[in-house]
Amino acid sequence: MPTVGVKRDLLFKALGRTYTDEEFDELCFEFGLELDEITSEKEIISREQGDSKASGASDIILYKIDVPANRYDLLCLEGLVRGLQVFKNKLEAPRYKRVSPASGEPQKLIITKETAAVRPFAVAAVLRNMTFTQERYDSFIELQEKLHQNICRKRSLVAIGTHDLDTISGPFTYTAKPPGDICFKPLNQTKEYTATQLMSLYKTDSHLRHYLHIIEDKPVYPIIYDSNGVVLSMPPIINGDHTKITIHTKNVFIECTATDLTKAKIVLDMMVTMFSEYCSQPFTVEEAEVVYPDGTIHKYPELAYRKERLSSEFINKKVGINESTEKIAQLLTRMCLLSQPTGVGDEIEVEIPPTRSDVIHACDIMEDAAMAYGFNNITRTTPRTYTVANQFPLNKLTELLRQDLAAAGFTEALNFALCSKEDIADKLGKKISETRAVHIANPKTAEFQVARTTLLPGLLKTIAANRKMPLPLKLFEISDVVLKDESKDVGARNSRRFCAVYYNKSPGFEVIHGLLDRTMQLLEVKPARGDGYHIQAAEDSTFFPGRCAEILVHGKSVGHLGVLHPDVINRFELTMPCSALEIDIDPFLGHTAETTLTHDVPMQEVIKHNFPTQDDSLQAPSSRPTTTKTVFGDLSTPAGLKALNDFLADKSYIEGFVASQADTVVFDAIPSAPAPTLCHLVRWYNHIRSFQRERTSLPSAKSQFVLPAPAQASTNDISDEDDIDLFGSDDEEENAEAARIKEQRLAEYAAKKSKKPALIAKSSILLDVKPWDDETDMSKLEECVRSVSMDGLLWGQSKLVPVGYGIKKLQIGCVVEDDKVGTDLLEEAITAFEEYVQSVDVAAFNKI
């Protein structure tokens, strides 16, 4: 968001009253702004350059106000004050008018055809009989800079030029010439320069050097002359010194050259509307004519008002309020959007002024109505629709695969989604026209020309960048590729792919094939033709002839695997054989389910599967407690249910931040579904009901929420003759003996199992320890490293590896227990030997 700095006292004077800092902060919030900082020029310089530089700076208090990026009308003091005054009903929004000159013809700006090669558009206007003060002049210059940095995109789309009209005479000519033919005295310089010289001069200028690239490589540079050949400006770089404005300037000629005509019109409208209040006839702007190369004439500024119609019901529904049509019209008028009911139902006619170019949709008008109403005044309500969030199925499958592939010994890589045309075509032995690649219209670099259609080039480039790592290199990536698809509304679609690469002295096809089998096992696809998966010989220019196979699942091709062609390996600057596998993940998702909005909507599946449904899970027997007594009270009574509803008003679960056994036991203690009036309880009840299938795997409860059932007298204790078995057999004694033996054996098994040592997770780490220079004592360095002692750390073999210029690094291995020693801890301990160690890098990391 842009930040506007205004002097506090000047702002309060314009507003007609003073505010405390807290009051003004609240006013900004109500108007949709944010008071970011209260500071002063002296404080800013002191913070950025030191106290010595700030000795003569001003102590005047400055307000730094954050403004929405599309509210160009609030980028200066004039627009900010005007908006706040209208918002507080202290001022009516002004009506801006374009007028003809009081005498003579309007000023003309003639565009020649040569400008088409650089900046083909231009607009212009005149502010007549202005009265500047130093504050107004500063604000005028600052608004230009704010617009340049914002909507003008650092002058690349639009460049603003302001000139003292009394020092020049029209008509003006906007043309383009070779830089050697342009010569004038630029702003704040003492002599004339050619355009070529200016480019060299401003390369060291901290402000202007950022704009040189816009026209630097063009064969011709844009230039504006008056009728006497005086240079007004060389957009978008610098104005001429002859036409510079001062606080004594009365008539200002404003021109905007652009590559985007719409943006140029907006910028011109902002400049003239903000400062036309200082003209002798406030809020009037003198028109100027722009003659285009084809002879057409357009008058600027447009200062166009437009009208939109929408219903008050739309605003009430979207904002969550219930106001009358007249009230909403009043709210919109406070936001400088003059509105009134049309009398046709609840329709409102809204007039959008030229200062509100940010209003492009009915939602923008609705947002202004909400702002005027006051966000804090909107009643907080509970949403009517209760939803249960679930992880996106494709992402969930991807995460599960990532974990198991890493456990298989492969390291995950993450590469850019964009690549060069050469990467996906020439280097893989394919034609770019066959790849269905989505091309970037204006790529900034040759490395990012298209969206990738395969993950293989990214992995091969990763291997090429890590050739010095110990072999074998086993990498994988699961990410999206982008393919053209005419059936989609955007003409392309994302496809989730899995790609793995094995790089070693031997091709290792069996390793990649084994990874495929393991992946299919994880995906629960059996090896069989037709009903499962199988591979068959195929030909692909990326792979070695006779060493490529197509992967078929349920009779459909999902990818390829094989040994890469030597030419492909050479093009990626690799020297060892390489095997690769790439498959499409989407077909293994199993089914596509529509997300349910409420539990009343049944689950819809594209392909029917024999999955247990929610209703089935609810019918499964559950160990419901024999009591409804809980810490919240008796949940069979309205009072108990209300207490639980109040408890859940600001909580998602009974205990902690995830579902647990505490939720399930309280859920089971509720005899039946709660009434809809208990909204928080209903939300929680529906959510916990969705966990019925996995309730046994939920974390255990830390506290007791359901009270134990009261002890009841057993009927066996009652001396009822009918219940006495006078002719009992020995079966009961035998059953008791069998139960005793079973319990004894279970206890013995549990004791035996408890004596087994727990599995300890370990990792093998290879560290690169780099010295400061070739004079470092490497034996002493190694002694320091091995002196690092930790519980769970075991040092291994080491060797010295040449780096260059006589410098060697220490490569040392170690085995660590994951729960006790981390790589960060190791690096911190080793780098503590600052006299010998420059840096520590992890060269390899493998799970044991």
Helices and strands as residue ranges (DSSP letters): E 3-7, H 8-15, H 21-30, E 34-40, H 41-49, E 61-66, G 72-74, H 77-87, E 97-99, E 107-111, G 113-117, E 121-127, H 134-149, E 158-164, G 165-167, E 172-177, G 179-181, E 183-184, E 193-194, H 195-201, G 202-204, G 208-214, E 221-225, E 231-234, E 238-239, G 241-243, E 252-258, H 261-275, G 276-278, E 284-286, E 288-291, E 297-300, E 306-311, H 312-319, H 325-333, E 338-341, E 347-352, H 362-373, G 375-377, H 393-407, E 411-412, E 418-419, H 421-424, G 426-428, G 432-434, E 450-451, H 456-465, E 473-484, E 492-503, H 509-522, E 533-537, E 543-553, E 556-564, H 566-571, E 578-584, G 586-589, H 614-619, E 629-630, E 633-634, H 638-647, G 648-650, H 661-668, H 679-689, G 695-697, G 715-717, G 721-723, H 731-754, E 762-771, H 778-786, E 793-804, E 807-817, H 823-831, E 837-847
